[in-house]
Amino acid sequence: MRKQSSLPIITGIMLLISVCVVGCRSDGGSTRAKADEISSAQVASAQRGNIAHTLSLAGQFQPYQVVDVHPKVTGFMAKINVDIGDRVHKGQTLAVLEVPELTAQLRGTGFEMQQAKDELLRTLHEIKRAEATHSALHADYQRLLEASKAQPGLVAQQELDDAQSKDLSSESQVDAAKAAAAGAQSHIQAAGANNERVQALQDYTNVTAPLDGVVVWRYADTGALIQSGTNSNEQALPIVRLSQSGLLRLRMPIPEADVQFVHVGDQMQVRVDAIGRSFTGKIVRFTRDVNFETRTMETEVDIENSDLSIAPGMYANTQMRLAHSDGVTTIPVEALVLKGDQESVYVLDADNRVHIRTVVVGLRGSKLAEIKSGIQPGGRVVLGGQENYNDGEQVSPMVVQEPASEVVHESGGVIDIKAAQEENKGGAN
């Protein structure tokens, strides 16, 4: 009886254990299946950083000014004081010409001035003499007139008329003497102006430097006949050529696509490999005109060169910052998805669920893009394969570390001095 009553109890216990085992296996399987259904995704965080585009260009140094020094007068070279490579200062005598005709003319104008002064002195004495004569004759006429008025008939009318006529005539002589003095004064001024003109021409026989610079070429020697540079005669050679090398123009051709980023005052990094020197310059001018053939715009930076360490004609490699955004929100460009005419990103929330969000993109680099609105620093975005995820889907994030800033380098052509030297050596062999 006891064995038969315990059998149902044992059977029930076995069934309960079987149900528990099956239940546990079923729960574990569903958990693993659920875990297998969650997709993984590579994500990166939006960060605060900078994006900049830079342009590398080869530039060439030019003198600030180049002047061919011509004489104002034609003459023989009596002396030349400078030669190629000499450094000169403004006003320094470069050469002395000999012009005998000018010397004679200068003496002649001196004689004319002295003659005009003597003539003026003579007319001044004539004025004094005429005034004295007029004073005496006028006094005689006044006395006769007063006597005639006091005693009518005492003085004959003929005598009174003669005295009056002499008085008026002497007054006219005074006026004539004064007019002659004015003419003599004008003669002096004309003679003085002529003397100054010839003296100026004589001074031009001393040829001076119009600016501080370096003599880059000399065209004349002592004894040579030098033609004046006052006409359009193309055969007239200068005496020397001066280059203002203490201040240089660094000239660079900016590509047409980058012209919009050129502004006066923008800084440029300059490297002169020939002398191993680097410095910062500022754009001071540009042509505002794109060359039809090269599609570039000439842009200049003024470089101080008081020690003449940089020779005109040298090349320099420059770097100019174009478009740039500093302290902005940046994300990798592969996080951007174009939907219609708008760009979007797939953003993860705190539960790692995907949300599609429209963003406004600013400056774009090769790896990073500026986000003006739509996401803040710290937000997580999906990188690549966005078509595999649905809005609201939960994913398993795999964080990828990306840089916060980027500098995109563009090259408009640079000069490699070492490569050029090696190429020249190979050509010589």
TAVEN-V44734 format. One line per field, one symbol per residue. phi: phi as a letter, one per 40 degrees, with the letter a starting at -180 (. if undefined). burial: I if it has 9 or more other C-alpha atoms within 8 Angstrom, else O. Layout:
phi: ???
burial: ???
//
This chain:
phi: .cccccccccccccccccccccccccccccccccccccccacbbccbcabbabbbcbcbbcbccabbccbccbcacccabcbadgccbbdgcccabbbbdccccccccccccccccccccccccccccccccccccccccccccccccccbdgcbccccccccccccccccccccccccccccccccccccccccccccccccccccbccacabccabbbbcgccbccbcbccccccccabbbcccbbbcbbccddcbdcccbcgccbcbbbccbgbbabbbcbaacfacccccfbbcbbbcbcaccfcbcdhccacbbbcccabbgbcbbcccccbcbgbbbbbcbccccgbcbcbcbbcccbbcbbbcbcahabdhcbbcbggcccbbcgccbbcbcbcbccbabccbbbhbbbccccccccccccc
burial: OOOOOOOOOOOOOOOOOOOOOOOOOOOOOOOOOOOOOIOOIIIIIIIIIIIIIIIIIIIIIIIIOIOIIIIIIIIIIIIIOOOIOOOIIIOOIIIIIIIOOIIOIIOOIIOIIOOIIOIIOOIIOIIOOIIOIIOOIIOIIOOIIOIIOOOOOOIOOOOIOOIIOIIOOIIOIIOOIIOIIOOIIOIIOOIIOIIOOIIOIIOIIIIIIOOIIIIIIIOIOIOOOIIIIOOOOOOIIIIIIIIIIIIIIIIIIIIIOIIOOOOIOOIIIIIIIOOOOOOOIIIIOIOOOIOOOOIIIIIIIIIOIOOOOOOIOIIIIIIIIIIIIOOIIIIIIOIIIOOOOOIIIIIIIOOIIIIIIIIIIOIIIOOIIIIIOIOIIOIIIIIOOIOOOOOOOIIIIOOOOOOIIIIIOOOIOIOOOOOOOOOOOOOOO
//
